[in-house]
C-alpha cells in the first residue's frame, strides 16, 4: 500500500495483525521480529501424575486456550515483504516449520539464512521416545538487510540460558523469549531510530527491547489479556528508561 496512510510508531495495537499490517505503508519497516504460534502437537502419550507431568498438562492447556498451537496464516509473509525496506526478518519457529520458511525465503526469494538457537539449560525432563525440548529456533533471513554484531558475544548464534520461569510468572505468557537475546537481535540488525515490527508481540518483549536499544516499534497482539500485559510492561519500561519516548507517525 502506497501513499500517506498514517500509522503511529512506539505503540501496540489490539487487533488481528493481518488487518493491522495493511495500514503500514510499503518500504517503511527496517526490521521484523516475530514469534508466531507454533504448529504444535499437544496429544502426547501417557504422562503420569508427577509434578512435571502436571506442569506439562497445565502448559498444554494454556497454549490451547490462547490459540498458540495451531500455527498462523502464512499469507502474512507477503505483507511483511511489502512493508520491509529490505528483507530483514527474524522468525521464531519449531523444527517442523523450518522447511516452510526455507521454501518461501530461500527457494522463492533467494535470501541468506542464519539459524539462531536458544539453548535451554534447564528444560523439562521429558524424553520418553524423544530428545529433550531444550532448544528453540530463530531463523534470520535477509536480502540486502544487514547483520553487524558489535562484539564477539553478539556474534554467537547459540544463546544459552535457563527457562524464563520468573518472566513467565510475572508477565503471564507461556512462550516468552529472553529479553537479552531479543535486544541482541535488534542491535545486530538495525540502527538507532529504526522501526522494528512485531506482529505477534505477546507480552511485549520486542517493544521493551526496542525501547532499551533506542529503536521505534510497532506491535500487534490479538489476545486482549496479553495486549494489556504488554501495555503495562511498556509503560513500566518507559518510566525506567532514561530516554523520553513519544508516539510518532509513520508515513
C-alpha positions as CSV (number, residue, x, y, z in Angstrom):
1,X,0.0,0.0,0.0
2,X,1.5,3.3,-1.1
3,X,0.6,6.8,-0.2
4,X,0.3,8.8,3.0
5,X,-1.7,6.3,5.1
6,X,-0.7,7.1,8.7
7,X,0.3,4.7,11.5
8,X,1.7,5.5,14.9
9,X,5.0,4.1,16.0
10,X,6.1,3.3,19.6
11,X,2.6,1.9,20.0
12,X,1.0,-1.6,20.0
13,X,-2.4,-2.4,18.6
14,X,-5.0,-4.9,19.9
15,X,-6.1,-6.3,16.6
16,X,-5.5,-9.1,14.0
17,X,-2.1,-8.5,12.5
18,X,-3.4,-9.4,9.0
19,X,-5.7,-6.4,9.2
20,X,-3.3,-4.1,11.1
21,X,-0.3,-4.6,8.8
22,X,-2.4,-3.3,5.8
23,X,-2.2,0.1,7.5
24,X,1.6,0.2,7.2
25,X,3.0,1.8,4.0
26,X,5.3,0.0,1.6
27,X,9.0,0.0,2.4
28,X,8.7,1.6,5.8
29,X,9.9,-1.0,8.3
30,X,13.6,-1.7,8.9
31,X,13.5,-4.9,10.9
32,X,10.8,-7.6,11.7
33,X,11.0,-9.9,14.7
34,X,8.0,-12.3,15.0
35,X,7.2,-15.2,17.3
36,X,4.0,-16.6,15.6
37,X,2.1,-19.5,17.1
38,X,3.9,-22.8,16.5
39,X,2.3,-25.7,14.8
40,X,2.4,-27.9,17.9
41,X,1.1,-31.4,18.5
42,X,-0.3,-31.4,22.1
43,X,-1.6,-35.0,22.0
44,X,1.3,-36.6,23.9
45,X,1.5,-40.1,25.3
46,X,0.9,-41.2,28.9
47,X,2.5,-38.6,31.2
48,X,1.6,-39.8,34.7
49,X,0.8,-37.8,37.7
50,X,4.2,-36.4,38.7
51,X,4.7,-32.7,39.3
52,X,6.4,-32.3,36.0
53,X,3.6,-34.1,34.2
54,X,1.1,-31.8,35.8
55,X,3.2,-28.8,34.7
56,X,3.2,-30.1,31.1
57,X,-0.6,-30.6,31.1
58,X,-1.1,-27.1,32.5
59,X,1.2,-25.6,29.8
60,X,-0.6,-27.5,27.1
61,X,-4.0,-26.3,28.3
62,X,-2.8,-22.7,28.4
63,X,-1.3,-22.9,24.9
64,X,-4.6,-24.4,23.5
65,X,-6.8,-22.0,25.4
66,X,-4.9,-19.0,23.9
67,X,-4.7,-20.3,20.4
68,X,-0.9,-20.7,20.5
69,X,-0.7,-24.3,18.9
70,X,-2.4,-24.1,15.5
71,X,0.2,-22.2,13.5
72,X,-0.8,-19.0,11.7
73,X,-1.9,-17.6,8.3
74,X,1.3,-17.6,6.2
75,X,-0.2,-15.0,3.9
76,X,1.2,-12.5,6.5
77,X,4.6,-13.2,5.0
78,X,3.7,-11.5,1.7
79,X,2.6,-8.4,3.7
80,X,5.8,-8.4,5.7
81,X,7.8,-8.4,2.5
82,X,5.8,-5.5,1.3
83,X,6.4,-3.3,4.4
84,X,10.1,-4.0,4.8
85,X,12.6,-1.7,3.2
86,X,14.8,-4.7,2.6
87,X,14.2,-8.3,3.7
88,X,15.5,-8.3,7.2
89,X,13.5,-10.7,9.4
90,X,13.8,-13.0,12.5
91,X,11.2,-15.7,12.8
92,X,10.9,-18.0,15.8
93,X,9.7,-21.5,14.9
94,X,9.9,-25.1,15.8
95,X,11.6,-27.8,13.7
96,X,8.7,-28.9,11.6
97,X,8.1,-25.3,10.4
98,X,11.7,-24.8,9.1
99,X,11.1,-26.3,5.6
100,X,8.1,-23.9,5.0
101,X,10.3,-20.9,5.7
102,X,13.2,-22.2,3.7
103,X,10.9,-22.7,0.7
104,X,9.5,-19.2,1.0
105,X,12.6,-17.2,1.7
106,X,15.4,-19.1,0.1
107,X,13.8,-21.0,-2.8
108,X,11.5,-18.2,-3.8
109,X,13.3,-15.1,-2.7
110,X,16.9,-16.2,-2.7
111,X,17.6,-14.9,0.8
112,X,20.5,-15.6,3.1
113,X,19.9,-17.6,6.2
114,X,21.3,-17.8,9.7
115,X,19.9,-20.0,12.4
116,X,19.9,-18.6,16.0
117,X,19.4,-21.2,18.7
118,X,18.1,-20.6,22.2
119,X,19.6,-23.4,24.2
120,X,17.7,-24.0,27.5
121,X,19.9,-25.2,30.3
122,X,17.1,-26.4,32.5
123,X,14.5,-28.0,30.1
124,X,11.6,-30.1,31.4
125,X,12.9,-33.7,31.9
126,X,10.6,-35.3,29.3
127,X,12.5,-37.6,27.0
128,X,10.4,-40.7,26.5
129,X,10.9,-41.7,22.9
130,X,12.2,-38.3,22.0
131,X,15.0,-35.8,22.6
132,X,14.7,-33.2,25.2
133,X,12.9,-30.0,24.3
134,X,16.0,-28.0,25.1
135,X,16.1,-25.6,22.2
136,X,14.1,-23.2,20.1
137,X,15.0,-21.9,16.6
138,X,15.0,-18.4,15.4
139,X,15.6,-18.1,11.6
140,X,17.2,-14.9,10.3
141,X,16.5,-14.2,6.6
142,X,18.0,-11.2,4.9
143,X,18.4,-9.8,1.4
144,X,20.2,-6.5,1.5
145,X,19.4,-6.5,5.2
146,X,22.4,-6.4,7.4
147,X,23.9,-8.3,10.3
148,X,26.6,-6.3,12.1
149,X,27.4,-7.7,15.5
150,X,29.4,-5.2,17.5
151,X,31.3,-7.7,19.6
152,X,32.2,-11.4,20.0
153,X,29.2,-12.3,22.2
154,X,26.7,-10.6,19.9
155,X,28.1,-12.6,17.0
156,X,27.4,-16.0,18.6
157,X,24.4,-17.9,17.1
158,X,23.8,-20.1,20.2
159,X,22.3,-18.4,23.2
160,X,22.3,-20.4,26.5
161,X,20.0,-19.5,29.4
162,X,17.6,-21.1,31.7
163,X,13.9,-21.2,31.0
164,X,12.1,-17.8,31.7
165,X,10.3,-19.1,34.7
166,X,10.3,-15.8,36.5
167,X,9.3,-13.8,33.4
168,X,6.5,-16.3,32.7
169,X,5.2,-15.9,36.2
170,X,5.5,-12.1,36.1
171,X,4.1,-11.5,32.7
172,X,1.8,-14.5,32.3
173,X,2.8,-15.6,28.8
174,X,3.8,-19.2,28.2
175,X,6.2,-18.7,25.3
176,X,8.0,-15.6,26.4
177,X,11.5,-15.2,24.9
178,X,14.7,-13.9,26.8
179,X,14.9,-10.1,26.7
180,X,18.7,-10.1,26.4
181,X,18.5,-12.3,23.3
182,X,15.9,-10.1,21.6
183,X,18.0,-7.0,22.4
184,X,20.9,-8.7,20.7
185,X,19.0,-9.4,17.6
186,X,17.8,-5.8,17.4
187,X,21.4,-4.5,17.9
188,X,22.8,-6.7,15.3
189,X,20.3,-6.0,12.5
190,X,19.1,-2.4,12.9
191,X,20.3,1.1,13.7
192,X,19.1,3.5,16.4
193,X,15.8,5.1,15.5
194,X,15.0,2.4,13.0
195,X,11.4,0.9,13.0
196,X,11.0,-2.6,14.4
197,X,7.8,-4.5,13.7
198,X,6.4,-7.5,15.7
199,X,3.1,-8.8,14.5
200,X,2.7,-11.3,17.4
201,X,4.0,-9.2,20.3
202,X,2.6,-11.2,23.1
203,X,3.8,-9.8,26.5
204,X,5.7,-7.0,24.7
205,X,9.3,-8.3,24.8
206,X,10.2,-6.9,21.4
207,X,8.7,-3.5,22.3
208,X,10.7,-3.4,25.5
209,X,13.9,-4.4,23.8
210,X,13.3,-1.7,21.1
211,X,12.9,1.0,23.8
212,X,16.1,-0.1,25.6
213,X,18.0,-0.2,22.3
214,X,16.7,3.2,21.1
215,X,14.6,1.9,18.3
216,X,11.0,2.7,17.3
217,X,8.5,-0.1,17.3
218,X,5.1,-1.2,16.1
219,X,3.3,-4.2,17.6
220,X,0.1,-6.2,17.1
221,X,-1.5,-8.6,19.6
222,X,-4.9,-10.1,19.1
223,X,-5.2,-11.5,22.6
224,X,-6.6,-8.8,24.9
225,X,-5.0,-10.4,28.0
226,X,-1.5,-10.3,26.5
227,X,-2.1,-6.9,25.0
228,X,-2.9,-5.5,28.4
229,X,0.1,-7.1,29.9
230,X,2.3,-5.7,27.1
231,X,0.9,-2.2,27.6
232,X,1.7,-2.3,31.3
233,X,5.2,-3.7,30.7
234,X,6.0,-1.0,28.0
235,X,4.7,1.7,30.4
236,X,7.0,0.5,33.2
237,X,10.0,0.3,30.8
238,X,9.4,3.9,29.6
239,X,9.3,5.1,33.2
240,X,12.6,3.3,34.0
241,X,14.4,4.2,30.8
242,X,16.3,7.5,30.6
243,X,15.0,8.3,27.1
244,X,11.8,10.2,26.7
245,X,9.7,8.2,24.3
246,X,6.9,9.7,22.3
247,X,4.4,8.3,19.8
248,X,5.4,9.2,16.3
249,X,3.7,8.9,12.9
250,X,4.8,6.6,10.2
251,X,4.2,7.9,6.7
